[in-house]
Amino acid sequence: MANEYYSLTVAGLQRQLPICPLNDKLSIAGFIMFSDVELTIACAEELLKKCPEADYIVTAESKGIPLAYEMSRQSGIPYLLARKSVKLYMRAPIHETVKSITTANEQTLYLDGQDAEKMKGKRVLIVDDVISTGESLRTLEHLVNSAEGKIVGRATVLAEGDSADRDDIIFLEKLPLFTSDGTPIE
């Protein structure tokens, strides 16, 4: 592989992202916020500057959890979590199915019925770490709409590939896709 890492500067911090093959022709840069507290804090701060007012932050049970938590901590806006499975505490959960670029199989996301009730008529900000195909985002939108929440924004640290051309998401940096040898696709 020609390029094993992609150098990214986001929220004033530079990181080396490993290039990971997705299939025989396409690779992606692995962006992981877990355990990178400095990056999570900085990205949350910068995203909050760009986001509209909201009553709730919603994210999927994924790598976006630390970001949603930190945005919640900094802003005082409660965050709600769409889970990958029904938990014992959930009452009347609602659900949607997603096929994400970074997961092999379809997944179903579940939102506790009590959390859905909280969102009814409220301003909701959807948050994720990276938006690529937009499938996870669409699934969260369906959950929020099912709960009768009002989506006021869709925020992400990185917009991957064509997602950076969308005008309905708030993001900090563009992340290119890569050929199988690690060359950025512009």
C-alpha positions in Angstrom: 0.0 0.0 0.0 1.4 3.3 -1.1 0.0 5.4 1.8 -0.6 3.7 5.1 -1.8 6.9 6.9 -3.7 10.0 6.1 -2.7 13.2 8.0 -5.7 15.1 9.2 -6.0 18.4 11.1 -9.4 18.9 12.8 -10.3 21.3 15.6 -6.7 22.5 15.6 -5.3 19.0 16.3 -3.3 16.9 13.9 -3.8 13.1 13.7 -2.5 10.3 11.6 -5.4 8.1 10.5 -4.7 4.5 9.3 -5.9 3.7 5.8 -8.2 0.7 6.0 -9.3 -1.3 2.9 -13.1 -1.4 2.5 -13.0 -3.7 -0.5 -10.7 -4.4 -3.5 -11.0 -0.9 -4.9 -11.8 1.4 -2.0 -10.2 2.3 1.3 -11.2 4.7 4.1 -9.3 6.5 6.8 -10.0 5.1 10.2 -11.2 7.9 12.5 -11.6 6.8 16.1 -12.4 9.2 18.9 -12.5 6.5 21.6 -9.7 7.2 24.0 -8.6 10.4 22.4 -10.0 12.8 25.0 -8.1 15.8 23.7 -9.6 15.4 20.2 -13.1 14.7 21.5 -13.2 17.8 23.7 -11.8 20.0 20.9 -14.2 18.7 18.3 -17.2 19.0 20.6 -16.3 22.6 21.3 -15.9 23.5 17.6 -19.1 21.7 16.6 -21.2 23.4 19.3 -20.1 26.8 17.9 -21.7 25.8 14.5 -24.8 24.1 15.8 -28.3 25.6 16.3 -30.0 25.6 19.6 -31.4 22.2 20.6 -33.3 20.6 23.4 -31.7 17.1 22.9 -28.7 15.6 21.2 -29.3 12.2 19.7 -26.6 9.7 18.5 -26.4 6.0 17.6 -24.6 3.4 19.8 -21.4 3.8 17.9 -18.2 5.8 17.8 -20.2 9.0 18.1 -21.0 8.4 21.8 -18.0 10.2 23.2 -18.7 13.2 20.9 -22.4 13.3 21.9 -21.5 13.0 25.6 -18.9 15.7 25.4 -21.2 18.1 23.5 -23.8 17.4 26.2 -21.3 18.0 29.0 -20.1 21.3 27.5 -23.5 22.6 26.6 -25.8 21.1 29.2 -28.1 19.7 26.5 -29.1 16.2 27.4 -28.2 13.4 25.0 -30.2 10.3 24.1 -28.8 7.1 22.6 -30.3 4.9 19.9 -29.1 1.4 21.0 -28.1 -1.6 18.8 -30.3 -3.9 20.8 -33.3 -3.7 23.1 -32.3 -3.3 26.7 -34.3 -4.6 29.7 -35.0 -1.0 30.9 -36.6 0.0 27.6 -40.4 0.5 27.5 -42.2 0.5 24.2 -39.0 1.0 22.1 -39.2 2.2 18.5 -36.7 0.9 15.9 -35.2 1.4 12.5 -32.8 -0.7 10.4 -29.5 0.6 9.0 -26.8 -0.6 6.6 -23.6 1.4 7.3 -20.5 1.5 5.2 -18.4 0.4 8.2 -20.5 -2.6 9.3 -20.8 -5.9 7.5 -24.5 -6.5 8.1 -27.7 -4.6 8.6 -28.2 -3.3 12.1 -31.3 -2.2 13.9 -31.3 0.8 16.2 -33.7 1.0 19.1 -34.8 4.1 21.0 -36.4 3.7 24.4 -40.1 4.8 24.3 -39.5 7.1 27.2 -36.7 8.9 25.3 -38.9 9.1 22.3 -41.6 10.7 24.4 -39.0 13.3 25.7 -38.3 14.3 22.1 -41.9 14.9 21.1 -42.2 18.5 19.8 -38.6 19.2 20.9 -35.6 20.5 18.9 -33.2 17.6 18.2 -29.6 17.7 17.1 -28.4 14.5 15.5 -24.7 13.9 16.1 -22.2 11.3 14.7 -18.4 11.1 14.3 -18.3 10.6 10.5 -21.0 10.8 7.9 -20.2 8.8 4.7 -23.1 7.3 2.9 -25.6 8.9 5.2 -27.4 5.6 6.0 -26.8 5.9 9.8 -27.9 9.5 9.7 -31.2 8.6 7.8 -31.9 5.9 10.4 -31.5 8.4 13.2 -33.7 10.9 11.3 -36.5 8.2 11.0 -36.3 7.5 14.7 -36.5 11.2 15.6 -39.4 11.7 13.1 -41.2 8.6 14.6 -40.8 10.3 18.0 -42.2 13.5 16.6 -39.0 15.4 17.4 -38.0 18.4 15.3 -34.6 18.0 13.7 -32.8 21.3 13.9 -29.4 20.0 12.7 -27.2 17.1 11.7 -23.6 17.5 13.0 -20.5 15.4 12.5 -16.8 15.9 12.9 -16.0 14.6 9.4 -17.9 14.4 6.1 -16.5 11.6 4.1 -16.4 11.5 0.3 -19.5 13.1 -1.4 -21.1 13.8 2.0 -19.0 17.0 2.2 -21.0 18.3 -0.8 -24.3 18.1 1.2 -25.8 21.3 2.5 -27.8 19.7 5.2 -25.0 18.7 7.5 -22.7 20.6 9.8 -19.1 19.3 9.8 -15.6 20.4 10.8 -13.5 18.8 8.0 -13.8 16.8 4.8 -12.3 13.3 4.7 -11.5 11.9 1.3 -12.1 8.3 0.2 -9.0 6.4 -1.0 -8.1 4.0 -3.8 -7.0 0.5 -2.7 -3.4 1.7 -2.6 -4.2 4.6 -0.3 -4.3 7.4 -2.8 -6.9 10.0 -2.0 -9.9 10.3 -4.4 -10.5 13.9 -5.0 
